[in-house]
């Protein structure tokens, strides 16, 4: 490999902002925030909105309900029925 062209690979902590679930892994991402981990070391903290802890594919639970399409919302808003 050529020197000085690859980003630094380091250990970082990813935190799911919806559930608070945290995990330590390696990454080239950078962050100004840090966190003290269970092993006593301080690592960069990267916040994510969804992880394996909250994603429906991994949990088997759909947390978001379907609000229906635009036509259904329009009909509900004006209290009318669909003619089909």
N, C-alpha and C positions, 0 to 999 in steps of 0.2 A: 504494500500500500504506500501511496505517496504521503509524506508527512505534511501536517498542517492543513489538510483539506477536508478531513472528516470531523464531524461534531463529536464532542466528548460524550462517551457513554458512561452514565453514572446511575446509582441507585436513587429512586425517587418514590414518594408516597402519592398514590392517587386516592382521592376521597370523593365518594358519591355524595353530592350535595342534597339529594332527596332522602337518603337513608342514613347518612353518616358512616357508611361502610368504608373502611380504608384497607389498602393493601400495598405492600412494598414490592417493587419490581425495578428492572433496569429500563432506562430510557435515555434518549438524547434531548428530551424536552427540558426547557429551563423554566424557573419560577423564582420570583422575588420572595415568596412566602416560604417559610420553613416549619417543620414540625418535629418534636421530639418523639422518636419511635420507641417501641417496647424494648429494644436492645440497648437503649441509652444513647444512641447516636442521633444527630440532627440531620434531617434530609429535606430536600426541596419538596414542597407540597403543591400538587396540581389538582385542581377541583374540576370534576366532570359532572354532567347532569344525569348521566345514566351509566350504569355498569352492570356486571353480571348479577348483582344483588337486586336490581330493580327492573331489568329488562324482561318483558313478558316471555321471550323465548326461553330464558333460563329459569324463570320463576314459575312458569305455567299459569300465571295469573294476569289477566288483562286489567290494568288499573284505570285506564281511560275508557269512558263510555262513549259510544257513537251518538252524536247529536243529530244525526240525520243529514240529508242533503239540503241544498238551498230551497228546493221546491217544498220539501216537508216543513222546513222552518217557516217559510212564507205562509203556507196553509195553516199552520198552527198559530202563527202570529195574528192572522186575520180571521181565525176561527171558521175556516171553510173546509170542505171535504173534497178529496180528489175524485174526479169522475173517470173511473176506469173500469 
